[in-house]
Structure formats: C-alpha cells, structure tokens
Amino acid sequence: MIRAHRKPLQEIKLADASRVAVAQLTPGTDWQEITFNQPATGRYLALEVLSAQDDQAYATLAELEAVGANGANIQRTNWKTAFANSEELIAENGSADNLFDLQPTTYWHTRWQGTAPKHPHLVVLDLGSSQTLTGLRLQPRQDMANGRIKDCRVYLSKEPFPGQ
C-alpha cells in the first residue's frame, strides 16, 4: 500500500519561508529549467504549484532534479518526500515519491478521484542534507497534458517548514 505524505489536517506554512524562484513554465513534454537569481542553501525544498497549463485543478510532474552550485544535478539517493498536500493514491500511483524515482513514465499526480482539491498544490522534499542549489529541472508528465505545471514558486529552507 502506498502511504500518503500528509497527516490529517496538516498544513505547511510558507509565509515566512525563503522563496528562491517564481516561474512560469511552457507547455509541452520538454524538460523545464528554473534558475534561481542567486545560489541558495537548504535541506528542504518546497515546490508550490499555482496553476496548470490546461487550467484544471490538477498538478502532475514526472521528475524533479535539483541543480547544484557546479551546474550538475545533485544526487537524489537520500531524498524523501516530507509532505504533499495532494496525491492520487486510490485510482493510480500518483505518489510524490515518483518525482525522484528516475522513471519518466511515473509521476506525481494530485488527487482526482472523488473531489479534486484546487490550487495551490505543495510538495516538500527532504534532500537528505543541506545543499547549495542554483535551480531546478522539471520533466512534465509525458503521456498526457492534464495537470502540467504552468505557474509555480520554489522555496528552500535549512529547517523543516512550519507545520512539517
């Protein structure tokens, strides 16, 4: 059984968090890059999805890579999903763990079975240790266009986010 990455009524508060990027992604299946204005250091990475390309309530993403100070992707071996405010775990495996499983055919998908929560959607990753990052690379869901990310914000923190 797949475990949800949210406790009942758990909410993460980003109001005082360090925002490192605001991005608008382009439609399609190509990898997307988000470059930070300046390098940022932290252990907890939050991706807040504000809207989808198709204007639906969903969010989907196949892979997420973090770009280190040297321009190379950092290792994802010790990554864990710390929180996801929405995952489809009944009708399919839309676990946030799919974001770093090295499989472009799997993806994080917000809940759609029953009532689909509206944006914003939030996923928090524990990178396993403090890392200096200069950006992210995102691979959209490859097999369907629904839920592909349009607008998002990225946060990085040395400590867990409030509510985590």
C-alpha positions as CSV (number, residue, x, y, z in Angstrom):
1,M,0.0,0.0,0.0
2,I,1.2,3.5,-0.9
3,R,1.5,5.9,2.1
4,A,0.2,9.4,1.9
5,H,2.7,12.2,2.7
6,R,0.2,14.3,4.7
7,K,-1.3,13.8,8.1
8,P,-4.9,14.7,8.6
9,L,-5.4,18.5,8.7
10,Q,-1.6,19.0,8.3
11,E,-0.8,22.3,6.6
12,I,2.6,23.8,5.8
13,K,3.1,27.5,6.2
14,L,5.3,29.2,3.7
15,A,4.5,32.8,4.6
16,D,7.9,33.3,6.3
17,A,9.8,30.9,4.1
18,S,12.7,31.9,1.8
19,R,11.3,32.0,-1.8
20,V,14.2,31.3,-4.2
21,A,12.2,31.4,-7.5
22,V,8.9,32.2,-9.2
23,A,8.5,30.6,-12.6
24,Q,6.1,30.2,-15.5
25,L,6.7,27.0,-17.4
26,T,6.0,26.5,-21.1
27,P,3.6,23.8,-22.5
28,G,4.9,20.5,-23.8
29,T,6.9,17.5,-22.7
30,D,10.4,19.0,-22.8
31,W,12.4,19.4,-19.6
32,Q,11.8,22.8,-18.0
33,E,14.5,24.8,-16.1
34,I,14.1,27.2,-13.2
35,T,17.2,29.2,-12.5
36,F,17.5,30.9,-9.1
37,N,18.6,34.6,-9.0
38,Q,21.4,33.6,-6.7
39,P,22.6,30.3,-5.2
40,A,20.6,29.2,-2.1
41,T,21.3,26.7,0.6
42,G,18.9,24.4,2.4
43,R,17.8,20.8,3.1
44,Y,14.0,21.2,2.5
45,L,12.8,22.1,-1.0
46,A,9.2,23.1,-1.5
47,L,7.5,23.3,-4.9
48,E,4.2,25.2,-4.8
49,V,2.1,24.8,-7.9
50,L,-0.2,27.7,-8.5
51,S,-1.8,26.7,-11.9
52,A,-1.8,24.2,-14.7
53,Q,-1.3,24.6,-18.4
54,D,-4.8,23.3,-19.0
55,D,-6.4,25.4,-16.3
56,Q,-7.6,22.3,-14.5
57,A,-7.3,21.8,-10.7
58,Y,-4.7,19.1,-11.0
59,A,-0.9,19.1,-10.9
60,T,1.4,16.5,-12.4
61,L,5.1,16.2,-12.7
62,A,7.3,13.2,-13.8
63,E,10.7,14.1,-12.5
64,L,12.4,16.8,-10.5
65,E,16.1,17.4,-10.4
66,A,18.0,20.0,-8.3
67,V,21.0,21.8,-9.8
68,G,24.0,22.2,-7.6
69,A,26.4,25.1,-7.4
70,N,28.7,23.4,-10.0
71,G,25.8,23.2,-12.5
72,A,25.3,19.5,-12.2
73,N,22.3,17.7,-10.8
74,I,22.8,16.7,-7.2
75,Q,22.4,13.1,-6.2
76,R,18.8,12.0,-5.3
77,T,19.8,8.8,-3.4
78,N,18.9,10.2,0.0
79,W,15.8,12.2,-1.0
80,K,12.5,11.7,0.8
81,T,9.1,13.2,0.4
82,A,8.4,15.2,3.5
83,F,5.0,16.4,2.6
84,A,2.5,16.5,-0.2
85,N,-0.8,18.3,0.2
86,S,-2.4,16.2,-2.5
87,E,-1.6,12.8,-4.1
88,E,-3.8,10.4,-6.1
89,L,-3.3,7.1,-4.3
90,I,-6.7,5.4,-5.0
91,A,-7.1,5.3,-8.8
92,E,-3.4,5.3,-9.6
93,N,0.0,5.6,-8.1
94,G,0.4,9.4,-8.1
95,S,2.7,9.5,-5.1
96,A,5.1,12.4,-4.7
97,D,7.8,9.8,-4.4
98,N,7.6,9.4,-8.2
99,L,9.3,12.8,-8.5
100,F,12.7,11.3,-7.9
101,D,12.4,7.6,-8.9
102,L,14.3,8.0,-12.2
103,Q,11.3,6.8,-14.2
104,P,9.8,9.3,-16.7
105,T,6.7,7.1,-17.1
106,T,5.7,7.6,-13.4
107,Y,4.6,10.9,-12.0
108,W,3.2,12.8,-9.0
109,H,-0.5,13.5,-9.6
110,T,-2.7,15.4,-7.3
111,R,-5.9,13.8,-6.2
112,W,-8.6,13.5,-8.8
113,Q,-10.7,10.5,-7.6
114,G,-13.7,12.0,-5.9
115,T,-13.2,15.6,-5.1
116,A,-10.1,17.3,-6.6
117,P,-8.6,20.0,-4.4
118,K,-7.9,23.3,-6.1
119,H,-4.5,25.0,-6.5
120,P,-2.2,25.7,-4.9
121,H,-0.6,22.3,-4.6
122,L,2.5,21.8,-2.5
123,V,5.2,19.1,-2.3
124,V,8.1,19.3,0.1
125,L,11.2,17.2,-0.4
126,D,13.9,16.4,2.2
127,L,17.2,16.4,0.2
128,G,18.9,14.4,2.9
129,S,21.4,17.0,3.8
130,S,22.0,20.7,3.3
131,Q,22.7,21.6,-0.4
132,T,23.6,24.7,-2.3
133,L,21.3,24.9,-5.3
134,T,21.2,27.2,-8.3
135,G,18.0,25.9,-9.9
136,L,15.7,23.0,-10.7
137,R,15.0,20.9,-13.8
138,L,11.4,19.6,-14.1
139,Q,10.2,16.9,-16.5
140,P,6.5,17.2,-17.2
141,R,4.2,14.2,-17.4
142,Q,4.9,12.6,-20.8
143,D,1.7,10.6,-21.7
144,M,-1.0,13.3,-21.1
145,A,-1.2,17.0,-20.9
146,N,-3.6,17.3,-18.0
147,G,-2.1,18.9,-14.9
148,R,1.2,20.0,-16.4
149,I,2.5,22.9,-14.3
150,K,2.2,26.4,-15.6
151,D,2.9,28.8,-12.6
152,C,5.0,27.8,-9.5
153,R,7.1,29.1,-6.7
154,V,10.1,27.4,-5.1
155,Y,11.2,27.6,-1.5
156,L,14.3,26.3,0.2
157,S,14.9,26.0,4.0
158,K,17.6,24.7,6.3
159,E,15.0,23.6,8.8
160,P,11.6,21.9,8.2
161,F,8.9,24.3,7.2
162,P,6.4,25.3,9.9
163,G,3.7,22.6,10.1
164,Q,6.0,19.9,8.6
